[in-house]
Amino acid sequence: MSHPELSDAGDLRLLEKYSKEGPYNYDDGSFALWLSQYGLWRSTDKEGKGICCGLVKEDVIFWSREHLNGFQNSTSYTTGVSSANGYKL
């Protein structure tokens, strides 16, 4: 059973209903930024799908751009992480 308020644009309608500020469009409308009623900044793409959220507006803008651009400006490092403590039982 589907929620009565949800449709293809259901996420956008809920954001409009429960947001304190927004939408603020960035990068020629490729994503929008909203301040939720709980103090979190949320970003959505053109279709209204959620991208990311966070407490700091500038961080959400940065990571929204990273998600849309395929993480071109960020790097990830993997170190020798082990969950074993070296003891056999």
Rosetta blueprint (number, residue, H / E / L):
1 M L
2 S L
3 H L
4 P L
5 E L
6 L L
7 S L
8 D L
9 A L
10 G H
11 D H
12 L H
13 R H
14 L H
15 L H
16 E H
17 K H
18 Y H
19 S E
20 K E
21 E E
22 G E
23 P E
24 Y E
25 N E
26 Y E
27 D L
28 D L
29 G L
30 S L
31 F E
32 A E
33 L E
34 W E
35 L E
36 S E
37 Q L
38 Y L
39 G L
40 L L
41 W E
42 R E
43 S E
44 T E
45 D E
46 K L
47 E L
48 G L
49 K L
50 G E
51 I E
52 C E
53 C E
54 G E
55 L L
56 V L
57 K H
58 E H
59 D H
60 V H
61 I H
62 F H
63 W H
64 S H
65 R H
66 E H
67 H H
68 L H
69 N H
70 G L
71 F L
72 Q L
73 N L
74 S L
75 T L
76 S L
77 Y L
78 T L
79 T L
80 G L
81 V L
82 S L
83 S L
84 A L
85 N L
86 G L
87 Y L
88 K L
89 L L
